[in-house]
Amino acid sequence: MKKGLVITATLLAVLTAGILFLYAEEKAPPKELTFEAKNGNVTFNHETHVAAAKGDCKACHPTLFKQEKAPLGYKEGMHKKAEEGKTSCGACHHAGGTAFETKGNCAKCHVKK
């Protein structure tokens, strides 16, 4: 009886560890995301932004962005709508925000190859 419980507990522990490992692998954030744009693609460096947020994922997720690659909703009105509404990238990237404003800084994000 004891042997059966030990085996069952061991199998359960191994199964749980395996599931947690797979879940962690699936949810690992990408290092970079690239969004195509006519005036030059934008490569979003996730690690840089995580460092700027001091590791606080909730600064952006899920309020500003889903935790999956999705449209950013930042293109409308040459970014003006997102900046005024403090949505998407405009939550930080606006005049007086915690990051550089976009006005006059197009080349910081948009890179033509």
Jmol script that loads the backbone (N, CA, C; Angstrom):
load data "model"
ATOM      1  N   MET A   1       0.817  -1.193   0.000  1.00  0.00           N
ATOM      2  CA  MET A   1       0.000   0.000   0.000  1.00  0.00           C
ATOM      3  C   MET A   1       0.864   1.262   0.000  1.00  0.00           C
ATOM      4  N   LYS A   2       1.894   1.298   0.901  1.00  0.00           N
ATOM      5  CA  LYS A   2       2.787   2.443   0.969  1.00  0.00           C
ATOM      6  C   LYS A   2       3.546   2.621  -0.336  1.00  0.00           C
ATOM      7  N   LYS A   3       3.998   1.504  -0.893  1.00  0.00           N
ATOM      8  CA  LYS A   3       4.763   1.547  -2.135  1.00  0.00           C
ATOM      9  C   LYS A   3       3.913   2.154  -3.256  1.00  0.00           C
ATOM     10  N   GLY A   4       2.643   1.794  -3.302  1.00  0.00           N
ATOM     11  CA  GLY A   4       1.740   2.336  -4.316  1.00  0.00           C
ATOM     12  C   GLY A   4       1.545   3.840  -4.159  1.00  0.00           C
ATOM     13  N   LEU A   5       1.459   4.318  -2.934  1.00  0.00           N
ATOM     14  CA  LEU A   5       1.314   5.751  -2.680  1.00  0.00           C
ATOM     15  C   LEU A   5       2.573   6.516  -3.079  1.00  0.00           C
ATOM     16  N   VAL A   6       3.722   5.936  -2.778  1.00  0.00           N
ATOM     17  CA  VAL A   6       4.988   6.572  -3.130  1.00  0.00           C
ATOM     18  C   VAL A   6       5.116   6.670  -4.648  1.00  0.00           C
ATOM     19  N   ILE A   7       4.795   5.605  -5.337  1.00  0.00           N
ATOM     20  CA  ILE A   7       4.869   5.597  -6.800  1.00  0.00           C
ATOM     21  C   ILE A   7       3.884   6.607  -7.383  1.00  0.00           C
ATOM     22  N   THR A   8       2.670   6.629  -6.871  1.00  0.00           N
ATOM     23  CA  THR A   8       1.647   7.568  -7.348  1.00  0.00           C
ATOM     24  C   THR A   8       2.082   9.014  -7.101  1.00  0.00           C
ATOM     25  N   ALA A   9       2.600   9.290  -5.908  1.00  0.00           N
ATOM     26  CA  ALA A   9       3.055  10.641  -5.581  1.00  0.00           C
ATOM     27  C   ALA A   9       4.221  11.055  -6.471  1.00  0.00           C
ATOM     28  N   THR A  10       5.137  10.154  -6.734  1.00  0.00           N
ATOM     29  CA  THR A  10       6.285  10.439  -7.588  1.00  0.00           C
ATOM     30  C   THR A  10       5.830  10.725  -9.013  1.00  0.00           C
ATOM     31  N   LEU A  11       4.946   9.897  -9.525  1.00  0.00           N
ATOM     32  CA  LEU A  11       4.428  10.114 -10.884  1.00  0.00           C
ATOM     33  C   LEU A  11       3.688  11.442 -10.987  1.00  0.00           C
ATOM     34  N   LEU A  12       2.916  11.758  -9.978  1.00  0.00           N
ATOM     35  CA  LEU A  12       2.178  13.018  -9.959  1.00  0.00           C
ATOM     36  C   LEU A  12       3.143  14.202  -9.939  1.00  0.00           C
ATOM     37  N   ALA A  13       4.203  14.117  -9.157  1.00  0.00           N
ATOM     38  CA  ALA A  13       5.202  15.185  -9.086  1.00  0.00           C
ATOM     39  C   ALA A  13       5.908  15.366 -10.422  1.00  0.00           C
ATOM     40  N   VAL A  14       6.284  14.270 -11.060  1.00  0.00           N
ATOM     41  CA  VAL A  14       6.956  14.329 -12.357  1.00  0.00           C
ATOM     42  C   VAL A  14       6.024  14.907 -13.412  1.00  0.00           C
ATOM     43  N   LEU A  15       4.782  14.489 -13.415  1.00  0.00           N
ATOM     44  CA  LEU A  15       3.797  14.994 -14.368  1.00  0.00           C
ATOM     45  C   LEU A  15       3.566  16.493 -14.170  1.00  0.00           C
ATOM     46  N   THR A  16       3.434  16.907 -12.931  1.00  0.00           N
ATOM     47  CA  THR A  16       3.229  18.330 -12.629  1.00  0.00           C
ATOM     48  C   THR A  16       4.437  19.150 -13.075  1.00  0.00           C
ATOM     49  N   ALA A  17       5.629  18.680 -12.786  1.00  0.00           N
ATOM     50  CA  ALA A  17       6.843  19.387 -13.200  1.00  0.00           C
ATOM     51  C   ALA A  17       6.914  19.489 -14.725  1.00  0.00           C
ATOM     52  N   GLY A  18       6.552  18.425 -15.405  1.00  0.00           N
ATOM     53  CA  GLY A  18       6.558  18.427 -16.866  1.00  0.00           C
ATOM     54  C   GLY A  18       5.571  19.428 -17.440  1.00  0.00           C
ATOM     55  N   ILE A  19       4.397  19.485 -16.873  1.00  0.00           N
ATOM     56  CA  ILE A  19       3.376  20.435 -17.336  1.00  0.00           C
ATOM     57  C   ILE A  19       3.844  21.858 -17.086  1.00  0.00           C
ATOM     58  N   LEU A  20       4.390  22.130 -15.919  1.00  0.00           N
ATOM     59  CA  LEU A  20       4.882  23.476 -15.610  1.00  0.00           C
ATOM     60  C   LEU A  20       6.022  23.872 -16.538  1.00  0.00           C
ATOM     61  N   PHE A  21       6.904  22.928 -16.850  1.00  0.00           N
ATOM     62  CA  PHE A  21       8.006  23.206 -17.767  1.00  0.00           C
ATOM     63  C   PHE A  21       7.479  23.562 -19.155  1.00  0.00           C
ATOM     64  N   LEU A  22       6.534  22.791 -19.664  1.00  0.00           N
ATOM     65  CA  LEU A  22       5.964  23.064 -20.985  1.00  0.00           C
ATOM     66  C   LEU A  22       5.242  24.399 -20.997  1.00  0.00           C
ATOM     67  N   TYR A  23       4.520  24.703 -19.934  1.00  0.00           N
ATOM     68  CA  TYR A  23       3.795  25.971 -19.857  1.00  0.00           C
ATOM     69  C   TYR A  23       4.783  27.134 -19.849  1.00  0.00           C
ATOM     70  N   ALA A  24       5.863  27.008 -19.096  1.00  0.00           N
ATOM     71  CA  ALA A  24       6.867  28.069 -19.032  1.00  0.00           C
ATOM     72  C   ALA A  24       7.530  28.271 -20.388  1.00  0.00           C
ATOM     73  N   GLU A  25       7.826  27.192 -21.081  1.00  0.00           N
ATOM     74  CA  GLU A  25       8.442  27.289 -22.406  1.00  0.00           C
ATOM     75  C   GLU A  25       7.504  27.977 -23.388  1.00  0.00           C
ATOM     76  N   GLU A  26       6.223  27.652 -23.314  1.00  0.00           N
ATOM     77  CA  GLU A  26       5.226  28.212 -24.223  1.00  0.00           C
ATOM     78  C   GLU A  26       5.053  29.706 -23.982  1.00  0.00           C
ATOM     79  N   LYS A  27       5.160  30.155 -22.759  1.00  0.00           N
ATOM     80  CA  LYS A  27       4.891  31.532 -22.394  1.00  0.00           C
ATOM     81  C   LYS A  27       6.136  32.418 -22.352  1.00  0.00           C
ATOM     82  N   ALA A  28       7.295  31.884 -22.706  1.00  0.00           N
ATOM     83  CA  ALA A  28       8.513  32.692 -22.692  1.00  0.00           C
ATOM     84  C   ALA A  28       8.350  33.847 -23.681  1.00  0.00           C
ATOM     85  N   PRO A  29       8.625  35.070 -23.239  1.00  0.00           N
ATOM     86  CA  PRO A  29       8.435  36.214 -24.139  1.00  0.00           C
ATOM     87  C   PRO A  29       9.493  36.239 -25.222  1.00  0.00           C
ATOM     88  N   PRO A  30       9.136  36.768 -26.373  1.00  0.00           N
ATOM     89  CA  PRO A  30      10.119  36.887 -27.452  1.00  0.00           C
ATOM     90  C   PRO A  30      11.121  37.985 -27.111  1.00  0.00           C
ATOM     91  N   LYS A  31      12.319  37.858 -27.624  1.00  0.00           N
ATOM     92  CA  LYS A  31      13.321  38.902 -27.392  1.00  0.00           C
ATOM     93  C   LYS A  31      12.998  40.130 -28.224  1.00  0.00           C
ATOM     94  N   GLU A  32      12.509  39.901 -29.439  1.00  0.00           N
ATOM     95  CA  GLU A  32      12.168  41.000 -30.338  1.00  0.00           C
ATOM     96  C   GLU A  32      10.910  40.670 -31.113  1.00  0.00           C
ATOM     97  N   LEU A  33      10.169  41.714 -31.461  1.00  0.00           N
ATOM     98  CA  LEU A  33       9.021  41.600 -32.354  1.00  0.00           C
ATOM     99  C   LEU A  33       9.225  42.612 -33.459  1.00  0.00           C
ATOM    100  N   THR A  34       8.955  42.226 -34.696  1.00  0.00           N
ATOM    101  CA  THR A  34       9.094  43.151 -35.812  1.00  0.00           C
ATOM    102  C   THR A  34       7.733  43.387 -36.442  1.00  0.00           C
ATOM    103  N   PHE A  35       7.411  44.669 -36.599  1.00  0.00           N
ATOM    104  CA  PHE A  35       6.152  45.078 -37.204  1.00  0.00           C
ATOM    105  C   PHE A  35       6.470  45.796 -38.496  1.00  0.00           C
ATOM    106  N   GLU A  36       5.838  45.347 -39.577  1.00  0.00           N
ATOM    107  CA  GLU A  36       6.098  45.932 -40.889  1.00  0.00           C
ATOM    108  C   GLU A  36       5.413  47.283 -41.011  1.00  0.00           C
ATOM    109  N   ALA A  37       6.129  48.228 -41.608  1.00  0.00           N
ATOM    110  CA  ALA A  37       5.590  49.567 -41.836  1.00  0.00           C
ATOM    111  C   ALA A  37       6.177  50.113 -43.129  1.00  0.00           C
ATOM    112  N   LYS A  38       5.390  50.904 -43.854  1.00  0.00           N
ATOM    113  CA  LYS A  38       5.840  51.456 -45.129  1.00  0.00           C
ATOM    114  C   LYS A  38       7.069  52.339 -44.966  1.00  0.00           C
ATOM    115  N   ASN A  39       7.119  53.084 -43.878  1.00  0.00           N
ATOM    116  CA  ASN A  39       8.237  54.004 -43.684  1.00  0.00           C
ATOM    117  C   ASN A  39       9.391  53.381 -42.895  1.00  0.00           C
ATOM    118  N   GLY A  40       9.438  52.057 -42.887  1.00  0.00           N
ATOM    119  CA  GLY A  40      10.509  51.328 -42.218  1.00  0.00           C
ATOM    120  C   GLY A  40       9.954  50.460 -41.107  1.00  0.00           C
ATOM    121  N   ASN A  41      10.395  49.227 -41.071  1.00  0.00           N
ATOM    122  CA  ASN A  41       9.892  48.298 -40.064  1.00  0.00           C
ATOM    123  C   ASN A  41      10.298  48.741 -38.658  1.00  0.00           C
ATOM    124  N   VAL A  42       9.444  48.402 -37.702  1.00  0.00           N
ATOM    125  CA  VAL A  42       9.700  48.712 -36.306  1.00  0.00           C
ATOM    126  C   VAL A  42      10.044  47.412 -35.599  1.00  0.00           C
ATOM    127  N   THR A  43      11.230  47.359 -35.017  1.00  0.00           N
ATOM    128  CA  THR A  43      11.634  46.190 -34.244  1.00  0.00           C
ATOM    129  C   THR A  43      11.546  46.559 -32.775  1.00  0.00           C
ATOM    130  N   PHE A  44      10.644  45.899 -32.088  1.00  0.00           N
ATOM    131  CA  PHE A  44      10.405  46.133 -30.667  1.00  0.00           C
ATOM    132  C   PHE A  44      11.303  45.194 -29.871  1.00  0.00           C
ATOM    133  N   ASN A  45      12.195  45.747 -29.066  1.00  0.00           N
ATOM    134  CA  ASN A  45      13.088  44.950 -28.242  1.00  0.00           C
ATOM    135  C   ASN A  45      12.418  44.751 -26.885  1.00  0.00           C
ATOM    136  N   HIS A  46      11.922  43.555 -26.649  1.00  0.00           N
ATOM    137  CA  HIS A  46      11.176  43.247 -25.433  1.00  0.00           C
ATOM    138  C   HIS A  46      12.053  43.375 -24.195  1.00  0.00           C
ATOM    139  N   GLU A  47      13.280  42.879 -24.262  1.00  0.00           N
ATOM    140  CA  GLU A  47      14.172  42.913 -23.102  1.00  0.00           C
ATOM    141  C   GLU A  47      14.450  44.347 -22.642  1.00  0.00           C
ATOM    142  N   THR A  48      14.639  45.265 -23.582  1.00  0.00           N
ATOM    143  CA  THR A  48      14.879  46.667 -23.244  1.00  0.00           C
ATOM    144  C   THR A  48      13.678  47.259 -22.523  1.00  0.00           C
ATOM    145  N   HIS A  49      12.489  46.951 -23.010  1.00  0.00           N
ATOM    146  CA  HIS A  49      11.272  47.487 -22.404  1.00  0.00           C
ATOM    147  C   HIS A  49      11.000  46.864 -21.034  1.00  0.00           C
ATOM    148  N   VAL A  50      11.311  45.594 -20.866  1.00  0.00           N
ATOM    149  CA  VAL A  50      11.151  44.942 -19.553  1.00  0.00           C
ATOM    150  C   VAL A  50      12.088  45.613 -18.551  1.00  0.00           C
ATOM    151  N   ALA A  51      13.307  45.900 -18.968  1.00  0.00           N
ATOM    152  CA  ALA A  51      14.261  46.574 -18.085  1.00  0.00           C
ATOM    153  C   ALA A  51      13.760  47.970 -17.713  1.00  0.00           C
ATOM    154  N   ALA A  52      13.210  48.695 -18.684  1.00  0.00           N
ATOM    155  CA  ALA A  52      12.688  50.039 -18.415  1.00  0.00           C
ATOM    156  C   ALA A  52      11.518  49.995 -17.424  1.00  0.00           C
ATOM    157  N   ALA A  53      10.743  48.914 -17.484  1.00  0.00           N
ATOM    158  CA  ALA A  53       9.598  48.747 -16.570  1.00  0.00           C
ATOM    159  C   ALA A  53      10.019  48.076 -15.266  1.00  0.00           C
ATOM    160  N   LYS A  54      11.322  47.912 -15.090  1.00  0.00           N
ATOM    161  CA  LYS A  54      11.883  47.273 -13.885  1.00  0.00           C
ATOM    162  C   LYS A  54      11.280  45.897 -13.629  1.00  0.00           C
ATOM    163  N   GLY A  55      11.070  45.163 -14.722  1.00  0.00           N
ATOM    164  CA  GLY A  55      10.578  43.793 -14.623  1.00  0.00           C
ATOM    165  C   GLY A  55       9.097  43.663 -14.328  1.00  0.00           C
ATOM    166  N   ASP A  56       8.374  44.779 -14.296  1.00  0.00           N
ATOM    167  CA  ASP A  56       6.944  44.748 -13.990  1.00  0.00           C
ATOM    168  C   ASP A  56       6.140  44.518 -15.268  1.00  0.00           C
ATOM    169  N   CYS A  57       5.815  43.270 -15.544  1.00  0.00           N
ATOM    170  CA  CYS A  57       5.070  42.919 -16.754  1.00  0.00           C
ATOM    171  C   CYS A  57       3.695  43.590 -16.797  1.00  0.00           C
ATOM    172  N   LYS A  58       3.130  43.831 -15.607  1.00  0.00           N
ATOM    173  CA  LYS A  58       1.796  44.430 -15.530  1.00  0.00           C
ATOM    174  C   LYS A  58       1.784  45.892 -15.966  1.00  0.00           C
ATOM    175  N   ALA A  59       2.958  46.481 -16.158  1.00  0.00           N
ATOM    176  CA  ALA A  59       3.015  47.848 -16.671  1.00  0.00           C
ATOM    177  C   ALA A  59       2.407  47.908 -18.076  1.00  0.00           C
ATOM    178  N   CYS A  60       2.497  46.799 -18.804  1.00  0.00           N
ATOM    179  CA  CYS A  60       1.981  46.741 -20.180  1.00  0.00           C
ATOM    180  C   CYS A  60       0.924  45.658 -20.398  1.00  0.00           C
ATOM    181  N   HIS A  61       1.067  44.548 -19.686  1.00  0.00           N
ATOM    182  CA  HIS A  61       0.198  43.382 -19.926  1.00  0.00           C
ATOM    183  C   HIS A  61      -0.798  43.170 -18.804  1.00  0.00           C
ATOM    184  N   PRO A  62      -2.026  42.865 -19.097  1.00  0.00           N
ATOM    185  CA  PRO A  62      -2.684  42.824 -20.399  1.00  0.00           C
ATOM    186  C   PRO A  62      -3.369  44.137 -20.759  1.00  0.00           C
ATOM    187  N   THR A  63      -3.216  45.183 -19.922  1.00  0.00           N
ATOM    188  CA  THR A  63      -3.934  46.436 -20.153  1.00  0.00           C
ATOM    189  C   THR A  63      -3.630  47.056 -21.509  1.00  0.00           C
ATOM    190  N   LEU A  64      -2.352  47.245 -21.824  1.00  0.00           N
ATOM    191  CA  LEU A  64      -1.976  47.876 -23.094  1.00  0.00           C
ATOM    192  C   LEU A  64      -1.844  46.875 -24.232  1.00  0.00           C
ATOM    193  N   PHE A  65      -1.315  45.709 -23.926  1.00  0.00           N
ATOM    194  CA  PHE A  65      -1.064  44.700 -24.953  1.00  0.00           C
ATOM    195  C   PHE A  65      -1.443  43.320 -24.436  1.00  0.00           C
ATOM    196  N   LYS A  66      -2.053  42.525 -25.316  1.00  0.00           N
ATOM    197  CA  LYS A  66      -2.261  41.120 -24.999  1.00  0.00           C
ATOM    198  C   LYS A  66      -0.882  40.480 -24.959  1.00  0.00           C
ATOM    199  N   GLN A  67      -0.748  39.367 -24.289  1.00  0.00           N
ATOM    200  CA  GLN A  67       0.556  38.712 -24.238  1.00  0.00           C
ATOM    201  C   GLN A  67       0.729  37.770 -25.418  1.00  0.00           C
ATOM    202  N   GLU A  68       0.505  38.314 -26.581  1.00  0.00           N
ATOM    203  CA  GLU A  68       0.702  37.594 -27.836  1.00  0.00           C
ATOM    204  C   GLU A  68       0.929  38.641 -28.906  1.00  0.00           C
ATOM    205  N   LYS A  69       1.533  38.261 -29.989  1.00  0.00           N
ATOM    206  CA  LYS A  69       1.758  39.233 -31.059  1.00  0.00           C
ATOM    207  C   LYS A  69       0.410  39.591 -31.663  1.00  0.00           C
ATOM    208  N   ALA A  70       0.079  40.838 -31.543  1.00  0.00           N
ATOM    209  CA  ALA A  70      -1.216  41.312 -32.027  1.00  0.00           C
ATOM    210  C   ALA A  70      -1.021  42.720 -32.581  1.00  0.00           C
ATOM    211  N   PRO A  71      -1.957  43.197 -33.377  1.00  0.00           N
ATOM    212  CA  PRO A  71      -1.835  44.572 -33.859  1.00  0.00           C
ATOM    213  C   PRO A  71      -1.718  45.534 -32.679  1.00  0.00           C
ATOM    214  N   LEU A  72      -0.812  46.481 -32.781  1.00  0.00           N
ATOM    215  CA  LEU A  72      -0.584  47.402 -31.673  1.00  0.00           C
ATOM    216  C   LEU A  72      -1.613  48.520 -31.598  1.00  0.00           C
ATOM    217  N   GLY A  73      -2.283  48.820 -32.713  1.00  0.00           N
ATOM    218  CA  GLY A  73      -3.250  49.899 -32.711  1.00  0.00           C
ATOM    219  C   GLY A  73      -2.577  51.253 -32.546  1.00  0.00           C
ATOM    220  N   TYR A  74      -1.366  51.398 -33.049  1.00  0.00           N
ATOM    221  CA  TYR A  74      -0.600  52.620 -32.848  1.00  0.00           C
ATOM    222  C   TYR A  74      -0.470  53.446 -34.115  1.00  0.00           C
ATOM    223  N   LYS A  75      -0.817  52.876 -35.226  1.00  0.00           N
ATOM    224  CA  LYS A  75      -0.592  53.517 -36.519  1.00  0.00           C
ATOM    225  C   LYS A  75      -1.574  54.656 -36.801  1.00  0.00           C
ATOM    226  N   GLU A  76      -2.788  54.567 -36.276  1.00  0.00           N
ATOM    227  CA  GLU A  76      -3.833  55.523 -36.608  1.00  0.00           C
ATOM    228  C   GLU A  76      -3.390  56.967 -36.389  1.00  0.00           C
ATOM    229  N   GLY A  77      -3.654  57.831 -37.364  1.00  0.00           N
ATOM    230  CA  GLY A  77      -3.376  59.251 -37.237  1.00  0.00           C
ATOM    231  C   GLY A  77      -1.915  59.571 -36.954  1.00  0.00           C
ATOM    232  N   MET A  78      -1.011  58.823 -37.552  1.00  0.00           N
ATOM    233  CA  MET A  78       0.425  59.022 -37.340  1.00  0.00           C
ATOM    234  C   MET A  78       0.764  59.020 -35.849  1.00  0.00           C
ATOM    235  N   HIS A  79       0.182  58.111 -35.133  1.00  0.00           N
ATOM    236  CA  HIS A  79       0.425  57.880 -33.708  1.00  0.00           C
ATOM    237  C   HIS A  79      -0.320  58.840 -32.781  1.00  0.00           C
ATOM    238  N   LYS A  80      -0.880  59.901 -33.314  1.00  0.00           N
ATOM    239  CA  LYS A  80      -1.498  60.941 -32.484  1.00  0.00           C
ATOM    240  C   LYS A  80      -2.620  60.393 -31.593  1.00  0.00           C
ATOM    241  N   LYS A  81      -3.471  59.559 -32.155  1.00  0.00           N
ATOM    242  CA  LYS A  81      -4.597  59.010 -31.393  1.00  0.00           C
ATOM    243  C   LYS A  81      -4.108  58.187 -30.195  1.00  0.00           C
ATOM    244  N   ALA A  82      -3.108  57.353 -30.407  1.00  0.00           N
ATOM    245  CA  ALA A  82      -2.570  56.516 -29.328  1.00  0.00           C
ATOM    246  C   ALA A  82      -1.868  57.361 -28.273  1.00  0.00           C
ATOM    247  N   GLU A  83      -1.188  58.402 -28.714  1.00  0.00           N
ATOM    248  CA  GLU A  83      -0.495  59.267 -27.764  1.00  0.00           C
ATOM    249  C   GLU A  83      -1.479  60.068 -26.920  1.00  0.00           C
ATOM    250  N   GLU A  84      -2.509  60.621 -27.554  1.00  0.00           N
ATOM    251  CA  GLU A  84      -3.509  61.391 -26.816  1.00  0.00           C
ATOM    252  C   GLU A  84      -4.292  60.514 -25.843  1.00  0.00           C
ATOM    253  N   GLY A  85      -4.585  59.289 -26.261  1.00  0.00           N
ATOM    254  CA  GLY A  85      -5.345  58.367 -25.425  1.00  0.00           C
ATOM    255  C   GLY A  85      -4.485  57.567 -24.460  1.00  0.00           C
ATOM    256  N   LYS A  86      -3.165  57.745 -24.548  1.00  0.00           N
ATOM    257  CA  LYS A  86      -2.216  56.997 -23.702  1.00  0.00           C
ATOM    258  C   LYS A  86      -2.460  55.493 -23.827  1.00  0.00           C
ATOM    259  N   THR A  87      -2.675  55.055 -25.075  1.00  0.00           N
ATOM    260  CA  THR A  87      -2.870  53.641 -25.363  1.00  0.00           C
ATOM    261  C   THR A  87      -1.676  53.123 -26.150  1.00  0.00           C
ATOM    262  N   SER A  88      -1.571  51.823 -26.237  1.00  0.00           N
ATOM    263  CA  SER A  88      -0.508  51.187 -27.006  1.00  0.00           C
ATOM    264  C   SER A  88       0.840  51.804 -26.636  1.00  0.00           C
ATOM    265  N   CYS A  89       1.706  52.020 -27.592  1.00  0.00           N
ATOM    266  CA  CYS A  89       3.034  52.588 -27.338  1.00  0.00           C
ATOM    267  C   CYS A  89       2.924  54.004 -26.787  1.00  0.00           C
ATOM    268  N   GLY A  90       1.826  54.681 -27.117  1.00  0.00           N
ATOM    269  CA  GLY A  90       1.601  56.054 -26.676  1.00  0.00           C
ATOM    270  C   GLY A  90       1.436  56.198 -25.176  1.00  0.00           C
ATOM    271  N   ALA A  91       1.263  55.095 -24.461  1.00  0.00           N
ATOM    272  CA  ALA A  91       1.160  55.173 -23.001  1.00  0.00           C
ATOM    273  C   ALA A  91       2.447  55.724 -22.399  1.00  0.00           C
ATOM    274  N   CYS A  92       3.575  55.429 -23.005  1.00  0.00           N
ATOM    275  CA  CYS A  92       4.875  55.928 -22.525  1.00  0.00           C
ATOM    276  C   CYS A  92       5.503  56.909 -23.505  1.00  0.00           C
ATOM    277  N   HIS A  93       5.332  56.636 -24.805  1.00  0.00           N
ATOM    278  CA  HIS A  93       5.962  57.442 -25.843  1.00  0.00           C
ATOM    279  C   HIS A  93       5.049  58.594 -26.254  1.00  0.00           C
ATOM    280  N   HIS A  94       5.067  59.658 -25.463  1.00  0.00           N
ATOM    281  CA  HIS A  94       4.322  60.884 -25.754  1.00  0.00           C
ATOM    282  C   HIS A  94       5.057  62.040 -25.080  1.00  0.00           C
ATOM    283  N   ALA A  95       4.728  63.241 -25.476  1.00  0.00           N
ATOM    284  CA  ALA A  95       5.368  64.409 -24.867  1.00  0.00           C
ATOM    285  C   ALA A  95       5.127  64.379 -23.361  1.00  0.00           C
ATOM    286  N   GLY A  96       6.212  64.413 -22.591  1.00  0.00           N
ATOM    287  CA  GLY A  96       6.098  64.367 -21.138  1.00  0.00           C
ATOM    288  C   GLY A  96       5.962  62.969 -20.571  1.00  0.00           C
ATOM    289  N   GLY A  97       6.007  61.951 -21.431  1.00  0.00           N
ATOM    290  CA  GLY A  97       5.870  60.565 -20.984  1.00  0.00           C
ATOM    291  C   GLY A  97       7.166  60.031 -20.406  1.00  0.00           C
ATOM    292  N   THR A  98       7.148  58.763 -20.045  1.00  0.00           N
ATOM    293  CA  THR A  98       8.331  58.150 -19.444  1.00  0.00           C
ATOM    294  C   THR A  98       9.378  57.753 -20.482  1.00  0.00           C
ATOM    295  N   ALA A  99       9.018  57.820 -21.766  1.00  0.00           N
ATOM    296  CA  ALA A  99       9.951  57.489 -22.847  1.00  0.00           C
ATOM    297  C   ALA A  99       9.914  58.618 -23.878  1.00  0.00           C
ATOM    298  N   PHE A 100      10.848  58.598 -24.809  1.00  0.00           N
ATOM    299  CA  PHE A 100      10.911  59.662 -25.812  1.00  0.00           C
ATOM    300  C   PHE A 100       9.594  59.770 -26.578  1.00  0.00           C
ATOM    301  N   GLU A 101       9.232  61.017 -26.901  1.00  0.00           N
ATOM    302  CA  GLU A 101       8.036  61.206 -27.710  1.00  0.00           C
ATOM    303  C   GLU A 101       8.348  60.877 -29.159  1.00  0.00           C
ATOM    304  N   THR A 102       7.332  60.567 -29.923  1.00  0.00           N
ATOM    305  CA  THR A 102       7.565  60.154 -31.301  1.00  0.00           C
ATOM    306  C   THR A 102       7.825  61.334 -32.230  1.00  0.00           C
ATOM    307  N   LYS A 103       7.274  62.489 -31.918  1.00  0.00           N
ATOM    308  CA  LYS A 103       7.436  63.647 -32.792  1.00  0.00           C
ATOM    309  C   LYS A 103       8.921  63.958 -32.983  1.00  0.00           C
ATOM    310  N   GLY A 104       9.372  63.888 -34.246  1.00  0.00           N
ATOM    311  CA  GLY A 104      10.763  64.159 -34.558  1.00  0.00           C
ATOM    312  C   GLY A 104      11.711  63.002 -34.294  1.00  0.00           C
ATOM    313  N   ASN A 105      11.184  61.879 -33.868  1.00  0.00           N
ATOM    314  CA  ASN A 105      12.029  60.726 -33.533  1.00  0.00           C
ATOM    315  C   ASN A 105      11.673  59.475 -34.334  1.00  0.00           C
ATOM    316  N   CYS A 106      11.183  59.664 -35.556  1.00  0.00           N
ATOM    317  CA  CYS A 106      10.733  58.522 -36.373  1.00  0.00           C
ATOM    318  C   CYS A 106      11.812  57.454 -36.524  1.00  0.00           C
ATOM    319  N   ALA A 107      13.047  57.900 -36.768  1.00  0.00           N
ATOM    320  CA  ALA A 107      14.131  56.951 -37.043  1.00  0.00           C
ATOM    321  C   ALA A 107      14.536  56.124 -35.828  1.00  0.00           C
ATOM    322  N   LYS A 108      14.092  56.506 -34.636  1.00  0.00           N
ATOM    323  CA  LYS A 108      14.400  55.683 -33.455  1.00  0.00           C
ATOM    324  C   LYS A 108      13.665  54.357 -33.501  1.00  0.00           C
ATOM    325  N   CYS A 109      12.525  54.321 -34.180  1.00  0.00           N
ATOM    326  CA  CYS A 109      11.738  53.079 -34.277  1.00  0.00           C
ATOM    327  C   CYS A 109      11.686  52.533 -35.697  1.00  0.00           C
ATOM    328  N   HIS A 110      11.501  53.421 -36.669  1.00  0.00           N
ATOM    329  CA  HIS A 110      11.336  52.991 -38.065  1.00  0.00           C
ATOM    330  C   HIS A 110      12.691  52.912 -38.750  1.00  0.00           C
ATOM    331  N   VAL A 111      13.034  51.715 -39.238  1.00  0.00           N
ATOM    332  CA  VAL A 111      14.316  51.490 -39.900  1.00  0.00           C
ATOM    333  C   VAL A 111      14.058  50.894 -41.276  1.00  0.00           C
ATOM    334  N   LYS A 112      14.520  51.605 -42.294  1.00  0.00           N
ATOM    335  CA  LYS A 112      14.407  51.083 -43.664  1.00  0.00           C
ATOM    336  C   LYS A 112      15.666  50.302 -43.993  1.00  0.00           C
ATOM    337  N   LYS A 113      15.475  49.180 -44.655  1.00  0.00           N
ATOM    338  CA  LYS A 113      16.636  48.363 -45.055  1.00  0.00           C
ATOM    339  C   LYS A 113      16.933  48.556 -46.494  1.00  0.00           C
TER     340      LYS A 113
END
end "model"
wireframe off; spacefill off
backbone 0.3
color backbone group
